[in-house]
C-alpha cells in the first residue's frame, strides 16, 4: 500500500509538471485557430509549426481541446462516489471542542468522528487512504474555544487551512424547540461571492465535502463570503402557505471561516508546495479582496435598498 501511494503521488507530480508545456501548446493552437477563423495571416513565430499544429487541431474534440490541470486530477473521482469524511480534533480536546465536532458530524453527510487519542497525523492520513476516505477535517482549539479548521483532500490534496471565528453551537442555544431537530438529508449548497481564482478554488474545496442532494430536499447550507470572511449558516425551509410563502429556520451551528493557506498536498506533507498563503502585509490592503468581489456585492445591496 505504501509503495502504491508513493507511485501514485509521483505520477500526480509528473502530470502536474507537464501543465506548463501543455498550456503553452494550447495557446499556440488557440492563436492558429483564431487566425484561421478570422481569415488573418498565421503569426510569424508559429509558421514553422503550423502544419503539425493544424493536424492536432483537426484531431481534437471538445473534451481534449482544453488542457486538464492538477485540480482535475485532485477531484477526478468526485462525481463517481459520494464524499467520505473523517472528523477529528487536536489532542486532549476540551468539552466545547468535542461538542462542536459532534455537531459537525451531522453537518457533513457521510462523516465519521474519531477520537484522536495519541495518534499522529501521518498515521491518520495513511489509515484514511487505506479505507478510501475522501477528506480529513481536523479542528483545533485555544483555551476551550475552537479556532482552527483544516480540510485535507485525499489521496493527493489540496489542504486548506482556515481560522475559525464566532462559533455558536446548537448546544449553546437555550430554546431547543424553536431550533428544531437536525435533518440528515443531503443539503442544497449556496456559495456566495467566490468570484476570484482563489475564491473558485476555495469553493471547489468546500463543495466537494457534500454529496449531490435530491431536488426536494428542504435543508440548505450556505457559505457566504464578505471581505474574505466566509460565514457558514445552516437552515431548513418550509412552505406553510403554498409555493409562494417560504419560512427559513436556522438550525445551527454557525461560524466564520478565514482562509490563510492552501497547500498542494495532504496534511502530513510538510514539503508540499504552497499554492497560496496570507502574508502580514495583506492584512492592511482594505480595498482588496482575495476570495470575492465585495465592491460588486455592495453595489447589489445599494440597488436593492434603492
Backbone torsions as a table, in degrees:
resi	resn	phi	psi	omega
1	UNK	NA	-40.7	-179.6
2	UNK	-64.9	-43.9	179.0
3	UNK	-63.6	-38.8	179.5
4	UNK	-63.0	-43.7	179.6
5	UNK	-64.0	-38.8	178.1
6	UNK	-64.5	-42.3	-179.8
7	UNK	-64.7	-44.9	179.3
8	UNK	-62.6	-39.3	178.9
9	UNK	-64.5	-42.5	178.7
10	UNK	-63.7	-41.3	177.9
11	UNK	-62.6	-41.1	179.1
12	UNK	-63.2	-44.3	179.3
13	UNK	-66.1	-35.0	178.2
14	UNK	-66.5	-44.0	177.9
15	UNK	-62.5	-37.3	179.0
16	UNK	-66.1	-36.3	-180.0
17	UNK	-68.2	-23.0	179.9
18	UNK	-82.8	-7.6	-175.3
19	UNK	-58.9	-40.8	-178.8
20	UNK	-61.8	-43.9	179.4
21	UNK	-65.6	-42.1	179.9
22	UNK	-65.5	-37.8	178.7
23	UNK	-66.0	-40.4	178.5
24	UNK	-64.0	-42.6	178.7
25	UNK	-64.7	-39.0	178.5
26	UNK	-62.4	-41.7	179.6
27	UNK	-64.7	-38.6	177.6
28	UNK	-62.9	-45.3	179.1
29	UNK	-63.5	-38.4	-179.0
30	UNK	-64.2	-42.2	179.1
31	UNK	-63.1	-42.0	179.1
32	UNK	-66.0	-41.7	-179.1
33	UNK	-64.2	-41.5	178.6
34	UNK	-64.3	-41.1	179.8
35	UNK	-64.0	-39.7	179.7
36	UNK	-69.3	-40.2	-178.8
37	UNK	-66.6	-37.0	-176.2
38	UNK	-93.0	-2.1	179.6
39	UNK	72.4	24.4	179.7
40	UNK	-94.6	160.3	177.1
41	UNK	-67.9	150.4	178.6
42	UNK	-65.4	136.8	177.4
43	UNK	-54.1	141.7	-174.1
44	UNK	-56.6	-40.8	-175.1
45	UNK	-71.0	-11.7	-177.3
46	UNK	-109.2	2.8	-174.5
47	UNK	-67.0	-33.0	179.4
48	UNK	-69.9	-27.0	-178.0
49	UNK	-101.1	1.7	-171.1
50	UNK	-57.5	-48.5	-175.5
51	UNK	-61.0	-44.6	-178.7
52	UNK	-67.3	-42.4	-178.9
53	UNK	-69.0	-38.2	178.3
54	UNK	-64.3	-35.2	177.4
55	UNK	-64.9	-40.4	178.2
56	UNK	-67.5	-37.5	179.1
57	UNK	-63.1	-40.1	-179.4
58	UNK	-65.2	-28.7	-177.1
59	UNK	-87.5	-8.8	-175.8
60	UNK	-86.2	154.5	172.2
61	UNK	-123.8	-171.6	-177.4
62	UNK	-64.2	-28.7	-176.9
63	UNK	-78.7	-36.1	-174.2
64	UNK	-98.5	-9.2	-175.3
65	UNK	-68.2	-40.4	-177.3
66	UNK	-93.9	126.5	-178.0
67	UNK	-67.2	145.2	177.8
68	UNK	-84.0	154.8	178.6
69	UNK	-113.9	174.8	178.3
70	UNK	-65.3	-21.4	177.6
71	UNK	-66.6	-36.9	176.4
72	UNK	-62.5	-38.1	179.0
73	UNK	-69.0	-37.7	-177.4
74	UNK	-62.9	-40.1	-176.9
75	UNK	-115.0	34.7	-178.3
76	UNK	-64.0	-34.6	-176.3
77	UNK	-97.9	8.5	-175.2
78	UNK	-63.7	-34.5	-178.9
79	UNK	-86.6	-8.7	-176.9
80	UNK	-86.2	-41.1	-178.1
81	UNK	-139.1	155.1	-179.7
82	UNK	-69.0	151.0	177.6
83	UNK	-65.0	147.8	176.9
84	UNK	-129.8	113.7	-166.5
85	UNK	-114.7	138.9	171.8
86	UNK	-106.8	126.7	177.6
87	UNK	-107.3	130.2	176.1
88	UNK	-147.9	177.9	-173.8
89	UNK	-127.7	177.3	168.7
90	UNK	-70.9	169.6	-176.9
91	UNK	-67.8	151.2	179.6
92	UNK	49.5	60.3	-177.0
93	UNK	-70.1	147.7	175.7
94	UNK	-79.3	170.0	-179.7
95	UNK	-61.9	-42.3	177.7
96	UNK	-62.2	-36.7	179.4
97	UNK	-68.3	-41.5	177.8
98	UNK	-62.2	-41.4	179.0
99	UNK	-63.5	-41.5	-179.9
100	UNK	-64.6	-42.0	179.7
101	UNK	-68.1	-34.4	176.0
102	UNK	-61.3	-39.1	178.9
103	UNK	-73.2	-34.5	176.1
104	UNK	-63.3	-29.7	178.8
105	UNK	-60.6	-33.8	178.2
106	UNK	-84.0	-23.2	177.6
107	UNK	-68.8	-45.6	-178.8
108	UNK	-94.7	114.6	177.3
109	UNK	-62.9	150.7	178.4
110	UNK	62.5	27.4	179.1
111	UNK	-96.4	146.5	176.4
112	UNK	-124.1	135.9	-179.8
113	UNK	-99.7	137.2	-179.3
114	UNK	-127.7	133.9	173.1
115	UNK	-72.3	127.9	-173.1
116	UNK	-64.2	-45.8	-177.8
117	UNK	62.1	-134.7	-179.4
118	UNK	-104.4	13.3	-176.1
119	UNK	-73.3	144.4	176.3
120	UNK	-92.2	162.1	-174.4
121	UNK	-60.6	-41.7	-177.3
122	UNK	-61.7	-37.5	177.9
123	UNK	-66.6	-41.0	-179.9
124	UNK	-63.6	-45.5	-178.2
125	UNK	-63.9	-44.0	179.8
126	UNK	-63.1	-41.5	178.2
127	UNK	-64.0	-39.4	179.4
128	UNK	-67.5	-38.8	176.4
129	UNK	-62.0	-42.4	-178.4
130	UNK	-65.8	-31.1	-178.6
131	UNK	-99.7	14.4	172.5
132	UNK	61.0	40.1	169.4
133	UNK	-76.1	145.7	-179.6
134	UNK	-94.7	-26.5	-177.8
135	UNK	-147.3	150.9	171.9
136	UNK	-122.1	129.7	177.3
137	UNK	-116.7	122.7	-179.2
138	UNK	-114.5	126.9	-177.8
139	UNK	-111.2	130.3	179.5
140	UNK	-106.7	167.3	177.7
141	UNK	-144.2	164.2	172.6
142	UNK	-137.7	113.7	-178.6
143	UNK	53.6	45.3	175.4
144	UNK	83.6	1.2	-179.7
145	UNK	-112.5	121.1	177.1
146	UNK	-59.5	126.2	-175.3
147	UNK	-133.8	2.0	-178.8
148	UNK	-155.0	144.3	-179.4
149	UNK	-140.6	127.2	-179.6
150	UNK	-116.9	127.6	177.0
151	UNK	-113.7	117.8	-179.0
152	UNK	-119.2	120.7	-180.0
153	UNK	-88.0	138.3	-178.4
154	UNK	-110.0	150.0	7.1
155	UNK	-93.7	-10.2	-171.0
156	UNK	-110.1	-13.5	-172.0
157	UNK	116.4	-174.4	5.2
158	UNK	-83.0	175.9	175.3
159	UNK	-123.1	125.7	179.8
160	UNK	-111.2	133.0	-179.6
161	UNK	-109.1	122.6	-178.8
162	UNK	-120.5	142.8	164.3
163	UNK	-82.5	147.4	-175.0
164	UNK	-118.1	124.8	-173.6
165	UNK	-132.1	154.9	170.4
166	UNK	50.8	49.9	-178.1
167	UNK	-77.1	125.4	173.5
168	UNK	-126.0	114.7	-177.8
169	UNK	-92.7	164.2	174.6
170	UNK	-61.1	-32.5	-179.4
171	UNK	-64.0	-29.1	-178.6
172	UNK	-77.1	-19.5	-177.0
173	UNK	-84.4	127.2	-173.7
174	UNK	-77.6	-38.0	-174.6
175	UNK	-83.1	86.9	-175.4
176	UNK	-72.2	-30.2	-178.3
177	UNK	-68.5	-41.8	179.5
178	UNK	-66.3	-30.5	-177.9
179	UNK	-76.9	-35.9	178.4
180	UNK	81.9	-176.6	-178.1
181	UNK	-90.3	161.3	-179.9
182	UNK	-90.8	113.7	178.4
183	UNK	-74.5	155.5	179.5
184	UNK	-110.8	12.0	176.4
185	UNK	-69.4	152.1	177.4
186	UNK	-65.3	129.9	-173.5
187	UNK	-87.5	156.2	165.6
188	UNK	-77.5	148.2	-178.3
189	UNK	-109.8	138.2	170.2
190	UNK	-120.2	116.7	178.4
191	UNK	-114.5	106.1	-171.8
192	UNK	-108.4	129.5	172.6
193	UNK	65.9	48.7	170.3
194	UNK	-110.5	75.0	-166.5
195	UNK	-95.3	-31.1	-175.7
196	UNK	-80.8	176.2	178.4
197	UNK	-63.3	-42.6	176.9
198	UNK	-66.1	-36.4	177.7
199	UNK	-63.3	-43.0	177.4
200	UNK	-63.9	-37.6	177.4
201	UNK	-63.8	-44.8	179.4
202	UNK	-64.1	-44.0	178.7
203	UNK	-62.5	-36.5	179.0
204	UNK	-63.1	-41.6	178.6
205	UNK	-65.1	-42.7	-175.9
206	UNK	-72.9	-42.3	-174.4
207	UNK	-69.2	-27.4	-179.5
208	UNK	-80.1	4.9	170.7
209	UNK	-83.8	-9.7	-174.7
210	UNK	-120.9	137.0	175.6
211	UNK	-76.9	171.0	-179.8
212	UNK	-71.9	126.6	-177.2
213	UNK	-85.7	167.2	171.7
214	UNK	-79.5	151.5	-175.9
215	UNK	-60.7	-30.8	-174.9
216	UNK	-93.0	12.3	179.0
217	UNK	-64.7	136.2	-178.9
218	UNK	-104.6	16.8	179.4
219	UNK	-106.6	134.9	-175.7
220	UNK	-130.9	131.6	173.2
221	UNK	-115.7	129.1	-175.8
222	UNK	-118.9	132.2	168.7
223	UNK	-117.8	106.1	-176.4
224	UNK	-113.4	122.0	-177.3
225	UNK	-96.4	125.7	173.5
226	UNK	-136.8	118.1	179.0
227	UNK	55.6	38.9	177.9
228	UNK	68.6	12.6	170.2
229	UNK	-105.2	120.9	-175.1
230	UNK	-97.2	113.6	-179.7
231	UNK	-89.0	128.2	175.7
232	UNK	-100.8	128.0	175.7
233	UNK	-134.9	149.2	-173.1
234	UNK	-132.2	116.0	-174.7
235	UNK	-129.4	161.3	160.4
236	UNK	-124.0	153.4	-179.8
237	UNK	-126.0	152.7	177.8
238	UNK	-134.6	156.9	178.5
239	UNK	-121.7	77.5	-174.7
240	UNK	-69.2	-30.1	-176.2
241	UNK	-110.3	26.1	-178.6
242	UNK	105.8	-175.7	-174.2
243	UNK	-68.5	-19.7	-176.8
244	UNK	-90.4	-9.3	178.8
245	UNK	-112.7	123.0	-177.7
246	UNK	-125.1	130.3	176.2
247	UNK	-115.0	126.8	177.6
248	UNK	-99.0	138.3	176.0
249	UNK	-129.6	120.5	178.6
250	UNK	-79.7	130.9	-175.6
251	UNK	-116.0	-1.2	173.3
252	UNK	70.4	170.8	-3.1
253	UNK	-75.4	175.3	174.7
254	UNK	-133.7	147.2	179.0
255	UNK	-165.4	169.6	176.1
256	UNK	-115.7	144.7	176.9
257	UNK	-117.6	141.8	174.3
258	UNK	-128.4	111.7	-179.6
259	UNK	-71.0	131.0	175.1
260	UNK	-128.6	-7.4	175.3
261	UNK	-163.1	142.1	170.9
262	UNK	-126.8	126.9	-175.4
263	UNK	-119.8	137.7	179.3
264	UNK	-85.9	74.8	-178.9
265	UNK	169.1	179.5	178.9
266	UNK	-89.1	175.2	-169.2
267	UNK	-60.9	-36.8	-173.6
268	UNK	-84.4	-6.7	-175.4
269	UNK	-89.8	92.0	-178.7
270	UNK	-67.9	-21.7	-178.3
271	UNK	-87.3	-2.1	-176.1
272	UNK	-64.4	148.1	-179.0
273	UNK	-69.4	138.0	178.1
274	UNK	-88.7	120.3	-179.8
275	UNK	-78.8	-42.2	179.1
276	UNK	-154.9	141.0	176.1
277	UNK	-146.3	142.8	178.5
278	UNK	-79.1	137.7	-178.7
279	UNK	-109.6	159.5	-178.8
280	UNK	-56.9	-38.1	-178.0
281	UNK	-69.9	-18.3	-179.4
282	UNK	-71.0	-22.7	-178.9
283	UNK	-68.6	-18.1	-178.2
284	UNK	-95.0	-5.6	-178.4
285	UNK	-85.6	78.7	-173.8
286	UNK	-66.3	-30.9	-174.9
287	UNK	-83.7	-7.2	-174.6
288	UNK	-111.1	133.0	175.5
289	UNK	-113.6	133.9	-175.6
290	UNK	-91.9	-24.1	-175.6
291	UNK	-103.8	-40.4	-175.9
292	UNK	-134.7	-177.8	179.7
293	UNK	-108.7	92.2	-176.4
294	UNK	-71.7	-28.7	178.3
295	UNK	-63.0	-40.8	178.7
296	UNK	-65.3	-39.8	178.7
297	UNK	-64.9	-40.2	178.4
298	UNK	-63.5	-41.0	178.5
299	UNK	-62.0	-40.3	178.5
300	UNK	-63.2	-43.3	-179.5
301	UNK	-63.5	-37.9	178.9
302	UNK	-65.0	-40.0	178.9
303	UNK	-63.8	-40.3	-179.5
304	UNK	-65.2	-42.1	179.4
305	UNK	-65.4	-37.5	-179.6
306	UNK	-69.3	NA	NA
